[in-house]
Amino acid sequence: MAARRKKTTTRRKKTINVPLVSTSAGLAIFTALDGSKALTEALGGQIGTALNTVAGSMNSPQGKAGLTAAVGGAVITKLLLKSLPRNVGKLGPVVFTTG
C-alpha cells in the first residue's frame, strides 16, 4: 500500500491592524486629560492622586475644550474617511486602516 501524502495547508499571514483615527483620538484624549502625569503618579503607587489629576483635568475649561476637540475631530474624520479604501498603508505585519 502506498504512503499517503500529507494535505498541504496554507496559513494566513498574521497581521496587526492599527486603526489610525481611533488611535490618534485616544492619544488626544489621553493628552487632554493630562494622562502622562496621571500615569506617572499611578506607577508610583499614588492611585488616588492619579484619579484626582484626571478628574481635575476633566473639570477644568482647558480639559473640557481639549476633550471636545478630540472627540469631535475623531467623529468628523471617521465620517469623512468612509469613502476611502479601508487599508491606508502597510509596514511589515502592521496594517494601518481607516476604521
N, C-alpha and C positions, 0 to 999 in steps of 0.2 A: 504494500500500500504506500502511496506517495505521501510525503510530508505536506501538511497544509501550510499555506503561506499566511503570514500574519496580515491582518487587514491594516492598511496604512491609514492613519487618521491625521487630518490636518488640524493643527491648533490655531486658534485665533490669536493674533498678536495682542499682548497685553498693553493697554493704553491707559493713560491717566487724563481724564477730561477736566479742564480748568475753565469754569465759566467766568469770563473776563468781567462782565458787568457786575455780577453778584460779588465777585472777589473784590473789585475796586470799591463797590458800595460798602461792603463790610469793613474795609480798611478806612474809608472815610468816616463811617460811624464810630469806629474804634478811636480815630483821631479826635472827632468832635466831642467824645465823652471822656477825653483825657485818659485813654486806655493804657498808655505806656507808663504813666505814673501809678495808676491803679494796679497794673500787673507787677510792677517793681515792689509795691507795698505788699501785695498778696504773696509774692515769692519770698518776701522777708518774714512772712508769718503774721502780718498785720491785716487780717481779713476784714475786720471792722473798719479800719481806716480806708482800705481799698474800696469798700462798698460806699462809704461816705464820700469818697472822691468822685465816684461815678454818679452818685445821687446829687452831689453839689454841681457837677457839670451839667446834669440834665435840667436842673432848676435855674441855671444861670442863663441870661439872654444870649450870650455867645454860643453856649452849648445847644440851646434850642434852635438857634439860627443855623448852626452847622449841621445839626441832625435833620432839620427840614430840607436844607440844601442837598444833603447826601441822599436822602430817600427820594426826594423829588427828581433829582438828577438821574438816579437809577431807574425810576419808573419811566421817565421820558426817553432815556436811552434804550430801554428794552422795547418800548413802543416803536421807536424809530428803526431798530435793528430787526424787526420782524421780517422785513423784505430781503435782508441779506442772507447769503448762504450760511449754514449752521457752523461749519468749520472755518475759522479765520486763519489759523496757522498751525504748524506742527514743528516741534523741536524734539527729535528722538521719540520716546514713547509718550511725550506730553502733547496733548491736542488742545489747542485753545479754541473755545467755542463762544458763540454769542448768547447762549442760553443762560 
